[in-house]
């Protein structure tokens, strides 16, 4: 094959799927030529035939009629084994779902195509490391897929496709499972491989902005090539920088609003708090009294008091964890406990200093001073938990 010969040449290709009821014509007399070094995007809606075209280009299927030449080799009429040999020698695949082996390292995943070729261990290990370094993962060779982000897993898949030095990369929705930032990272890598190494890339996508990063966009509709447009591609690296810049601006806005949101969450104490608090204390006190009576034969003060405070903390946490506030539910529960016990202690302190009510309370409830001390202690603990839970001071501005 000379330098000017096409890498891919499809002539009058059709593909029919025959069922018992109907014959579905997925491709209708398609002609397509792709030259070496091109970056082509194949776009189309679901059912347009773009995936069928990709399967034929990747030697995963063969046309019903017509011819397909890849690197000067007629592959349309080859057997399944014959097409498998061509795939292994001439095509690198990049899939939407990564298709990595979960229990093997990144290096071992990249080595796999070379292992199928029978390449010696030392050589395939060196080539796999080189491929991972080419995609920026030279320091992640020993990581398994679950230790890598989605973008890093896709880079491993790209390295696996590159390790055999194929003249053609076929990418089937390579950004379908990725967010915008990671998608443009992958596209920037593909553009660099196309530009620096001269690898021919055919990318299937349904996203117009992704297709605009290719230098040629082929639109498939109803099994036909509806349009074939060459244009100046968008620079994925520039788009990536724009996405990063916008993300930083959003993060700054969130940080600026965070103190107000935290302050509002601290002040938004439910109106039914006194009733809930009374119910919690009564329930805990009754359980403590029953425990004392059953175990010791008399009712003391410490265990009912302890269970009353514990019941309020636990039940407040469960009751207010479902209010849907913007702060973490742990912080909300500690807020409630903080106000509960501070209010409880304050009420007893004021009551004890009233001329008539104070002595009466001491007669009826001689453990009052110890209750005040316990409530104040729990208040201090709740305050400390609140700071730890939200990593913000109770008073003043929150930490960004």
N, C-alpha and C positions, 0 to 999 in steps of 0.2 A: 504494500500500500504506500503510495507516494504521499508527500506532505500535503498535497492539495486534495487528496481523496477524502470523502466524508467518513467520519467515524461510524455514523449510523445512516443507513439508507433503507427506508420503508417504501414499498411500491404496491399500490392497489391492495392494501391489507384490509381484510374483513374478519370479523370474529362473531360467530353465532353460538348461542347456548341453546341447545335443544332440550325441551322438556316433553312430557307426555301430551301436554295441551297445546303449547305454542312454541314457536322459535323466536328467541330474543336476539335481535341483531345489535350487539354492543358497539361494534365498529363497522362503518360503512365506507369502503373504498378510501382508505387513508393513505396519503403520500406525505412523507416527512424525511427531511435530510438535516443532519446535525453535524457540523464540522468540528474537528479537534479543537479544544480550548474554549468552546462556547459554554456559557452559563444560561441554561434554558429553564424557564418555569412553565409548567403545564397546569393550567387552571380550568376549573369547570365545576358546576354544581353536582350534587349527588345524583348518580345515574347518568351522567353525561358521557361516560366512557373513558374518563381519564385514568382510572385505576386499571381498566383492561389494557389500555395502551401501555401503562407502566409495566404491567405483568409481561407483556410481549417484549418490551424493550429489555426487561431484566431476565429474559429467557426462562421465566417461570411458567409461561404458557406459550402456545404457538398459534399462529393465525389459522383461520379456516381456509382462507385463500390469500394469495399475494406472497410477496417475498420480503425477507428481512435479512439484511447484511450488516454484520457488526465487525468492524475492523477488517473488512474484506471477506469475512467468513459468512457463508449462507447458514443461518441458524434456524430459520423458520421451519425447515423440514427435518431437523435433527430429532433423534429420540430423546427421551427424558435424561438418560445417562449422558448423551452427547451434549445436551444443553447444560447439564450440571458441570461438565468440564469447562465449557465456555464461561459460565458464571464465575467459577473459581479463578479462572485465569484473567478475565478481562473486566469484571464488574465488581465494584464495592457497593454494598447496600447500607443505607441508613434508614432505620425504621422509626415510626412515631413512638412506639412503645419501648425503644432501646434494645429489647431482646438480649439482655445480658444475663449470664449465669449468676444466680444470686449468691452462691457459696464459694465462688472463685474470685480471686483478686482482679483488679483492673488489668494488670499485666497478663494474667492467664487468659482473660477474656479476649485480649487483643491477639494473643498468640494462636488462638483457635484455628483461624483459616490456614495458617502456616502448618499447623499440626496435621490438618487434612491433606496438605500437599506432601507431607513426609519430610519437611525441612528439619534438619538436625536441631537438637535442643539449644545448643549454644548460639547458633545463628538466629533462630526464631526469637530467642530471648533478647538478643541485641536489636533486632529489627522492631520488636514490639516496644522496647524502651524508646527507640528513636521516634516511632509513631506517636507515642504518648507525649514525648517532649515537643513534637510538632504541634500538638493541640493544647499545649500549656499545662500538661498534667504529669510532668516528669517527677514531681514530688508526691504523687498519689498512686504509685505503682502497686503498693501492697494493700490498698484500700479495697474493700468489697463494695458492691453497688449500694448497699444500705448505709454505707458510711459516706456516700457522695450525694451532692445535691442533684436535682433534675438536670441542670445544665451540665454538670460534670459528667453525669452518666451519658448524656448525649455526646459529649466530647470523647468519651471512651468508645462509644459506638462509631464515631467518625474515625478514630484511630484504628479501630478494627477494620473498617472499610479501606483505610489507606495502607495497611501493613503489607498487602500483596502488590503494591505499586500498580493499581489498575489504571487504565486510560479513561475509565468511565465510572463516575459516582452517581448512583440513583438514590435520591432522597425522597421517601414517601412520607409527606406531612411531618418533617423533622422538628417543627416547632409546635405541633398540635397540642402537646402536653406541657408546654412551657409558658411562663408569663412573658410580658412584653420585653422586659430587660434581658432575660435569658435568651429569648428568641433572637434578638438583635445581636447578642454575643455569638450565638451559633452561626447566624448569617454572616457576621463579620469574619468569622473563621473560614466559612466556605468561600467567601469572596477572596480572602487571602490565599487559600489553597488554589483557587482558580487562576488568580493573577500571578502568583509566584511560581507555582509548579506546573501551570498549564493543564491542570486536570479538567476534563469535560464533566460538567455537572448538569443533570436533569432532575429538577425538583418539582414534585407534585404538591400543590397546595390549593386551598379554597379561599385563602386570605389575600385580597388584592395588595395590601401594603407589603406583604412578604414577597409577592411576585414582582413588585417593582424594584426589588434589589437584584433581579436577574437582568441580563442584557437583552434577553429575548423572551417574549411572553406568548405562549401558544394557548389559545382558548378552545376547548373542546365542548361541543354541544350536540346532543342527540347522535353521538357516534361519529361526528364529522369535525374536522378542524375548521372552526368558524373564523378564526383570525390568527395571524402570525405576525407579530409586531416586534421590530428591533428598535431599541431606544437606549438612551444613556441611563444606566441603572442608578438607583439611589445608593448612597454610601452608607452601609449598615453601621460602620463605626461612628459616623456623625449622628445617625439616628440613636445609637446607643448612648452617646454623650448627652443628647437632648433628654432622653428618658431619665438618665441619672440626675441631670440638673433639675428636672421637674420633681423627681422623688425627694431631692434634698429640700426644695422649697416647701413641699407638702410636710416633710418632717419638721421643718422649722415652725410652720404654722401650728402643727399639733403640739410641739413643745411650748409655744407661746400660750396656747389655750389650756394646757394641762393644769396649771395652778388654779385657774378659775373652776375647772371641772371638779378637781379634788376638793376645793373649798366648798363648792355647792353640795358635793356628796356628803361632806361632814355635817353640813347644816340641815340636810333633809332627813330629819328624824321622824319616823312615822307618828301620827297623832295618837294612835292606839297604844303607844309605848307604856304609859302607866298601867293600863289594864293588863297588858301582856306581862309586865313585870310582876304585878300582884299575883297573877295566876301562876307564874313560874315559881315564885317564892312559896306560895301556899302548897303547891304540889310537892316541891322539894322538901319543905318542912314536914309535911305529913309523912312522906316516905322515910325521912330521918327519924321521926317520932316512932313510927311503926317498927323500924329497925331496932331502936333503943329498947322499946318495950318487949320485943320478941327475944332479943339477945341478953339484955341486962336486967330486964324486969322493971325498969324505971326509965323515965324520959329525961334525958339530959339536955344540954344546950349545944354542945360543939357539933355533934353529928347532924342534927336537924339544920343548924346554921350552914354547915359545910354543904350539905346536899341542896339546900335552898339556893345558895350562890351558884353551885355547879349546875343545877337545873336551869337557872336563868341564862347562864352562859351557853349551854348546849342548845336549849330551845330557841334562844335568840338567834344563834348561828343558823339553825335550820329554818326558822321562820323568815328571816330577812335575807337568806341567800338567794331567793327566787324573785327579788324585786326588780331585777333587770337593770341595775344602775351601771354606770360606765366604769366604775372602779371595781376591783376584785371583791367577790363576796366575802372573803376573809376580812378585808378591811371594813366592809359594811357591818359584819357581825361584831367586830371589836369596837367599832364606833358605838353600836347599840349597848354593848356591855359597859363601855366607858361611861356613857351618859346615865345608864341605869344605876350603877353602883355609886357614882358621884352624887346623883340625886338622892339615893337611899341614905348615904352618909350625911348629906346636908340636912335632910328632913329630921333625922334623929338628933343631930347637933342642935338645931333650932328648937326642937321639942324639949330637950333636956334643960334648956335655959329658960323656958317659960315658967313663971312662978308656980302655977298650979299643975300644969301638965307634966312637968319634969319629974317631980317626986312620984306622981301616980305611975308614970311609965316605969320608973325604977322599981316600984313595988310589984307591978304586974309583970315586968320583964327585966329582972335584975341583970341579965346579960347584956343590957343595952350598950354600955361602954365598949364591951368586947365586940359587939356587932358593928359599932362605929369603926373600931380599929380594923376589923376584917374587911369591911366595905372599902375603907380607904386603901388597904393593902391591895385588894383586887382592882381598885381603880388605877393604882400605880402600875400593876402588871398589865392591865388592859391598855394603858397608855403606851407602855413599852412595846406590846404586841402590835399596836396600831402603827407605830413608827417602822417596825420591821416589815409588817405586811405590805405597806404601800411605799416604803422607802422614802417617806416624806416627813418633814417635821409637822407637828400638830399646829403650830403657830407659824406664820410667815409664809414665804414662797416655797413651792415644791421644787425638789431637785430635778433638772431636766434629764 
